[in-house]
Amino acid sequence: MVDFRLTEEQEALRESVREFAQEQVAPVIADFYERKAFPYDLVRQMGKMGLFGLPFPEESGGMGGDYFALCIALEELARVDSSLAVTLEAAVSLGAMPIHRFGTPEQKARWLPGLLAGESLAGFGLTEPGSGTDAAAIATRAVLDESTNEWVINGSKAFITNSGTDITSLVTVMAATGTNPDGSKELSTIIVPSGTAGFTVAPGYSKVGWCASDTHELSFDDARVPAENLLGERGRGFAQFLRTLDEGRIAIAALSVGLAQGCVDESVKYAGQRQAFGRAIANYQGVQFLIADMELRAHTARLGYYDAASRMLAGEEFKRYAAIAKLNASNAAMENSRYATQVHGGYGFMNESAVGRFYRDAKILEIGEGTSEVQRMLIARGLGL
């Protein structure tokens, strides 16, 4: 029979991250959120716990775990706060993983030690003001100046996570580097270190949610980097991007499940405390049914990302299952945040409450790493439609 229970090692990881989230994150994160401040000390603590190195081999400086271990950590963090969870998710899935998977030995030696220790962060420069889902519409260009053996990059990127912190060391930039024989754009990925001349980080966005995470627009005006900063093969950037996003969707599904479960946690606690008409509202069937439906969504969404992760780790085709997991889990997060706000009443509409933050954080889960519409398109294609 299929066993969905965690191993002792996985359960120990879950418990350690849960304890950190409850004892270190929960008491302070609302203040960071309201100030729109990046929680450097919490990130530092996560680095010391080894969370940034979870899915990387020990010989690379990682913890020797796997992608499912990362997902467990993301779920537990997001049960308390999604800003910190997405900082970890983007740092690993979008920041360090492409360098680990596609980088040269020299690139790995230079960048991975700091990234896997959580001492530095990396951004993934894909989305642009005029292109998101349609990667073929990327307008950023990189031209190889053979006289200096440098890439000259011009263009802009939008909504890039972890791109402007004090510990951001690099951004990998997707750019058109030429034209393919069929006339389509040749897309490649190039490492641009922080501080590169011509590379400008705009002030942080004013966001609806994820207010304690770092997100910026980036611009490149004749930014020059050495030719050896090409990440992977020239012209293979689009394929790298697809692999990165397929895996990232499982991670976002895990984060979404964490938010959905956090809504259950907070609602159970509040329903037991809030009195109405002489007794706790947990005694009223209407409230009980709301919370029961929330638990149903969180549990089934968790099984979805467990399944997608297991297929990925087994080396099987997992694209359709990652899309299913991401679509279902983001729906669960959005619905549960709405239900949890209803259970909490007026207090749930206050930003100081956890569910108030959950409600603001949930919507982006239906957009980031591929919109819900894209997930449906991928599922349909996977069925041969």
C-alpha positions as CSV (number, residue, x, y, z in Angstrom):
1,M,0.0,0.0,0.0
2,V,1.0,3.6,-0.5
3,D,2.3,5.2,2.7
4,F,2.0,9.0,2.9
5,R,3.4,9.2,6.4
6,L,6.8,10.9,6.9
7,T,9.9,9.0,7.8
8,E,11.5,9.6,11.2
9,E,14.1,11.9,9.6
10,Q,11.5,13.8,7.7
11,E,9.3,14.2,10.8
12,A,12.3,15.5,12.8
13,L,12.9,18.1,10.1
14,R,9.2,19.1,10.1
15,E,9.3,19.4,13.9
16,S,12.4,21.5,14.0
17,V,11.1,23.9,11.3
18,R,7.7,24.1,13.0
19,E,9.4,24.9,16.4
20,F,11.5,27.7,14.7
21,A,8.4,29.1,13.0
22,Q,6.3,29.1,16.2
23,E,9.0,30.3,18.6
24,Q,11.2,32.6,16.5
25,V,9.0,33.8,13.5
26,A,5.5,34.1,14.9
27,P,6.3,36.6,17.7
28,V,8.0,39.1,15.4
29,I,6.9,38.7,11.8
30,A,3.9,41.0,12.0
31,D,6.2,43.9,12.7
32,F,8.4,43.1,9.7
33,Y,5.3,42.8,7.6
34,E,3.9,46.1,8.6
35,R,7.2,47.9,8.1
36,K,7.8,46.1,4.8
37,A,11.2,45.2,6.2
38,F,13.3,42.2,5.2
39,P,13.9,39.8,8.2
40,Y,17.7,39.4,7.9
41,D,18.1,37.9,11.4
42,L,15.5,35.2,10.7
43,V,17.1,34.4,7.3
44,R,20.4,34.1,9.1
45,Q,18.9,31.7,11.6
46,M,17.4,29.6,8.7
47,G,20.9,29.5,7.2
48,K,22.4,28.1,10.4
49,M,19.6,25.5,10.4
50,G,20.8,24.3,7.0
51,L,17.4,25.1,5.3
52,F,19.0,26.8,2.2
53,G,21.1,23.7,1.6
54,L,18.4,21.1,2.1
55,P,18.1,19.6,-1.4
56,F,21.8,19.8,-2.3
57,P,24.5,17.2,-1.9
58,E,27.0,17.4,0.9
59,E,30.0,17.6,-1.4
60,S,28.5,20.9,-2.7
61,G,28.1,22.3,0.8
62,G,24.4,21.2,1.1
63,M,22.6,19.0,3.7
64,G,22.3,15.9,1.5
65,G,18.6,15.9,1.4
66,D,16.1,16.1,-1.5
67,Y,13.5,18.4,-2.9
68,F,10.8,16.9,-0.7
69,A,12.7,17.9,2.4
70,L,12.6,21.5,1.1
71,C,8.9,21.2,0.6
72,I,8.4,20.0,4.1
73,A,10.3,23.1,5.4
74,L,8.3,25.4,3.1
75,E,5.0,24.1,4.3
76,E,5.9,24.5,8.0
77,L,7.2,28.0,7.5
78,A,4.1,29.1,5.5
79,R,1.8,27.8,8.3
80,V,3.1,30.9,10.1
81,D,4.4,33.3,7.4
82,S,4.6,33.2,3.6
83,S,7.1,36.0,3.2
84,L,9.8,34.0,4.9
85,A,8.7,30.8,3.1
86,V,8.9,32.4,-0.3
87,T,12.3,33.9,0.5
88,L,13.5,30.3,1.1
89,E,11.7,28.9,-1.9
90,A,13.0,31.5,-4.4
91,A,16.5,31.3,-2.9
92,V,16.7,27.6,-3.4
93,S,14.5,26.8,-6.4
94,L,15.1,29.9,-8.5
95,G,18.5,31.1,-7.1
96,A,20.8,28.3,-6.2
97,M,19.3,25.3,-8.0
98,P,20.0,26.6,-11.6
99,I,23.7,27.2,-10.7
100,H,23.9,23.8,-9.1
101,R,22.3,22.1,-12.1
102,F,23.7,24.0,-15.0
103,G,26.7,25.8,-13.7
104,T,30.4,25.2,-14.5
105,P,32.7,23.9,-11.8
106,E,34.1,27.4,-11.5
107,Q,30.6,29.0,-11.2
108,K,29.6,26.5,-8.6
109,A,32.8,27.1,-6.5
110,R,32.3,30.8,-6.6
111,W,28.6,31.1,-5.9
112,L,27.2,28.0,-4.2
113,P,29.0,28.1,-0.8
114,G,27.3,31.3,0.2
115,L,24.0,30.5,-1.3
116,L,23.7,27.1,0.3
117,A,24.7,28.5,3.7
118,G,22.0,31.2,3.5
119,E,24.8,33.9,3.7
120,S,23.9,35.2,0.3
121,L,20.8,35.1,-2.0
122,A,20.3,35.0,-5.7
123,G,17.4,36.2,-7.9
124,F,16.0,34.6,-11.1
125,G,15.5,37.3,-13.8
126,L,12.8,35.9,-16.0
127,T,9.6,38.1,-15.9
128,E,9.6,41.4,-17.7
129,P,7.1,44.3,-17.7
130,G,5.9,43.1,-21.1
131,S,6.3,39.3,-20.7
132,G,5.6,36.8,-18.1
133,T,3.9,33.5,-19.1
134,D,5.0,34.2,-22.7
135,A,8.7,33.8,-22.3
136,A,9.2,34.0,-26.1
137,A,8.3,37.7,-25.8
138,I,11.4,38.4,-23.7
139,A,12.8,41.8,-24.8
140,T,16.0,41.8,-22.8
141,R,19.0,41.3,-25.1
142,A,22.6,40.2,-24.5
143,V,25.2,40.7,-27.2
144,L,28.6,39.1,-27.0
145,D,31.3,41.7,-27.5
146,E,34.1,39.6,-29.0
147,S,36.6,42.4,-28.6
148,T,36.4,42.2,-24.8
149,N,34.8,38.7,-24.5
150,E,31.9,40.2,-22.5
151,W,28.1,40.0,-22.7
152,V,26.5,43.4,-23.0
153,I,23.0,43.3,-21.5
154,N,20.2,45.7,-22.1
155,G,16.6,45.4,-20.9
156,S,14.5,45.1,-17.7
157,K,13.0,42.6,-15.4
158,A,9.9,42.8,-13.1
159,F,8.8,41.3,-9.9
160,I,12.1,39.6,-9.1
161,T,12.3,38.0,-5.6
162,N,15.5,38.3,-3.5
163,S,17.0,40.7,-6.0
164,G,17.8,43.7,-3.9
165,T,18.7,42.6,-0.4
166,D,21.9,43.6,1.3
167,I,23.0,39.9,0.9
168,T,21.9,39.4,-2.8
169,S,25.0,38.3,-4.6
170,L,23.7,37.8,-8.1
171,V,20.8,37.6,-10.5
172,T,20.5,35.1,-13.3
173,V,19.1,36.9,-16.3
174,M,17.2,35.3,-19.2
175,A,18.0,37.2,-22.4
176,A,17.8,36.9,-26.1
177,T,21.3,36.2,-27.3
178,G,20.6,35.6,-31.0
179,T,18.1,34.1,-33.4
180,N,17.5,30.4,-34.0
181,P,17.4,28.8,-37.5
182,D,13.6,28.8,-37.4
183,G,13.5,32.6,-36.7
184,S,12.6,32.3,-33.0
185,K,14.7,34.0,-30.3
186,E,17.7,32.2,-29.0
187,L,17.3,32.5,-25.2
188,S,20.2,32.1,-22.8
189,T,20.8,32.6,-19.1
190,I,23.6,34.8,-17.8
191,I,24.9,35.4,-14.3
192,V,25.0,39.1,-13.4
193,P,26.7,39.8,-10.0
194,S,25.3,42.5,-7.8
195,G,27.1,45.8,-8.2
196,T,27.7,45.3,-11.9
197,A,28.0,48.6,-13.7
198,G,24.8,49.3,-15.6
199,F,22.8,46.9,-13.4
200,T,20.2,49.0,-11.4
201,V,17.8,47.7,-8.8
202,A,14.7,49.9,-8.4
203,P,13.1,50.6,-5.0
204,G,11.0,47.7,-3.6
205,Y,7.4,47.4,-4.8
206,S,4.5,48.3,-2.6
207,K,2.8,44.9,-2.6
208,V,-0.6,43.6,-1.4
209,G,1.0,40.6,0.3
210,W,4.4,39.0,0.9
211,C,5.3,42.3,2.5
212,A,8.4,41.0,4.4
213,S,9.9,39.5,1.2
214,D,12.2,41.3,-1.2
215,T,10.9,42.1,-4.7
216,H,12.2,44.6,-7.3
217,E,12.2,45.7,-10.9
218,L,15.7,45.5,-12.4
219,S,17.2,47.4,-15.3
220,F,20.3,46.7,-17.5
221,D,21.9,49.5,-19.4
222,D,24.9,48.2,-21.3
223,A,25.7,46.0,-18.2
224,R,28.8,44.0,-19.0
225,V,29.8,40.6,-17.6
226,P,32.4,38.1,-18.7
227,A,31.5,35.6,-21.4
228,E,32.1,32.8,-18.9
229,N,29.1,34.1,-16.9
230,L,26.9,32.2,-19.4
231,L,24.9,29.7,-17.3
232,G,24.6,26.4,-19.1
233,E,24.7,26.1,-22.9
234,R,24.0,29.1,-25.1
235,G,20.4,28.8,-26.5
236,R,19.3,26.4,-23.8
237,G,17.9,29.1,-21.5
238,F,14.3,28.3,-22.3
239,A,14.7,24.6,-21.5
240,Q,16.5,25.5,-18.2
241,F,13.6,27.8,-17.4
242,L,11.0,25.1,-18.0
243,R,12.8,22.6,-15.7
244,T,13.2,25.3,-13.0
245,L,9.5,26.2,-13.1
246,D,8.2,22.6,-13.1
247,E,10.1,21.9,-9.9
248,G,9.2,25.3,-8.5
249,R,5.5,24.6,-8.9
250,I,5.8,21.7,-6.4
251,A,7.5,24.0,-4.0
252,I,4.8,26.7,-4.4
253,A,2.2,24.0,-3.9
254,A,3.9,23.1,-0.6
255,L,4.0,26.7,0.5
256,S,0.3,27.0,-0.5
257,V,-0.6,24.0,1.7
258,G,1.2,25.6,4.6
259,L,-0.9,28.8,4.3
260,A,-4.0,26.7,3.9
261,Q,-3.1,24.7,7.1
262,G,-2.2,27.8,8.9
263,C,-5.7,29.1,8.3
264,V,-7.0,25.9,9.9
265,D,-4.7,26.3,12.9
266,E,-5.7,29.9,13.5
267,S,-9.4,29.2,13.1
268,V,-9.5,26.3,15.5
269,K,-7.7,28.3,18.1
270,Y,-9.8,31.4,17.6
271,A,-13.1,29.5,17.5
272,G,-12.3,27.9,20.9
273,Q,-11.6,31.4,22.4
274,R,-14.3,33.6,20.9
275,Q,-17.5,33.8,22.8
276,A,-20.9,34.5,21.2
277,F,-24.3,34.1,22.8
278,G,-22.8,32.6,25.9
279,R,-20.5,30.0,24.5
280,A,-17.5,29.5,22.2
281,I,-18.2,29.8,18.5
282,A,-16.5,26.4,18.1
283,N,-19.8,24.9,19.4
284,Y,-21.8,26.2,16.4
285,Q,-22.2,23.8,13.5
286,G,-21.9,26.6,11.0
287,V,-18.4,27.4,12.2
288,Q,-17.5,23.7,12.5
289,F,-18.4,23.1,8.9
290,L,-16.4,26.1,7.7
291,I,-13.3,24.7,9.5
292,A,-14.0,21.1,8.4
293,D,-14.0,22.2,4.8
294,M,-10.8,24.1,5.3
295,E,-9.1,21.0,6.7
296,L,-10.4,19.0,3.8
297,R,-8.8,21.4,1.3
298,A,-5.4,21.5,3.1
299,H,-5.2,17.7,3.5
300,T,-6.1,16.8,-0.1
301,A,-3.8,19.6,-1.4
302,R,-0.9,18.1,0.7
303,L,-1.4,14.7,-0.9
304,G,-1.2,16.3,-4.3
305,Y,2.2,17.9,-3.7
306,Y,3.4,14.7,-2.0
307,D,2.5,12.8,-5.2
308,A,4.2,15.2,-7.5
309,A,7.3,15.3,-5.5
310,S,7.6,11.6,-5.3
311,R,7.2,11.3,-9.1
312,M,9.9,13.9,-9.6
313,L,12.3,12.2,-7.2
314,A,11.7,8.8,-8.9
315,G,12.8,10.3,-12.2
316,E,9.3,10.0,-13.7
317,E,7.5,12.6,-15.9
318,F,5.9,15.0,-13.4
319,K,5.0,18.1,-15.3
320,R,1.2,17.4,-15.3
321,Y,1.2,16.4,-11.6
322,A,3.2,19.5,-10.6
323,A,0.6,21.6,-12.4
324,I,-2.2,19.7,-10.6
325,A,-0.6,20.2,-7.2
326,K,0.1,23.9,-7.7
327,L,-3.4,24.6,-9.0
328,N,-5.2,22.7,-6.3
329,A,-3.0,24.0,-3.5
330,S,-3.2,27.6,-4.5
331,N,-7.0,27.3,-4.8
332,A,-7.0,25.8,-1.3
333,A,-4.9,28.6,0.1
334,M,-7.2,31.2,-1.4
335,E,-10.4,29.6,-0.2
336,N,-9.1,28.8,3.2
337,S,-7.9,32.4,3.7
338,R,-11.4,33.6,2.9
339,Y,-13.0,31.1,5.2
340,A,-10.6,31.9,8.0
341,T,-11.3,35.6,7.7
342,Q,-15.0,34.8,8.0
343,V,-14.4,32.7,11.1
344,H,-12.4,35.6,12.7
345,G,-15.0,38.2,11.8
346,G,-13.8,41.8,12.2
347,Y,-10.5,40.7,13.8
348,G,-9.7,38.8,10.6
349,F,-9.9,42.0,8.6
350,M,-7.1,43.5,10.7
351,N,-3.6,43.4,9.3
352,E,-2.2,42.6,12.8
353,S,-4.0,39.2,12.7
354,A,-2.3,36.2,11.1
355,V,-5.3,35.4,8.9
356,G,-5.3,39.0,7.8
357,R,-1.8,38.4,6.4
358,F,-2.8,35.0,5.1
359,Y,-5.6,36.6,3.1
360,R,-3.3,39.2,1.6
361,D,-0.6,36.6,0.8
362,A,-2.9,34.0,-0.8
363,K,-3.7,35.6,-4.1
364,I,-0.2,35.7,-5.5
365,L,-0.1,31.9,-5.2
366,E,-2.6,31.8,-8.1
367,I,-0.2,33.9,-10.2
368,G,3.4,33.2,-9.3
369,E,5.4,30.4,-11.0
370,G,2.6,30.1,-13.6
371,T,-1.0,31.4,-13.3
372,S,-3.9,29.1,-12.6
373,E,-4.8,29.3,-16.2
374,V,-1.4,28.1,-17.3
375,Q,-1.7,25.2,-14.9
376,R,-5.0,24.2,-16.5
377,M,-3.4,24.5,-19.9
378,L,-0.5,22.2,-18.8
379,I,-2.9,19.7,-17.4
380,A,-4.9,19.6,-20.6
381,R,-1.8,19.2,-22.7
382,G,-0.7,16.3,-20.4
383,L,-4.0,14.6,-21.3
384,G,-3.3,14.9,-25.0
385,L,-5.8,17.7,-25.6
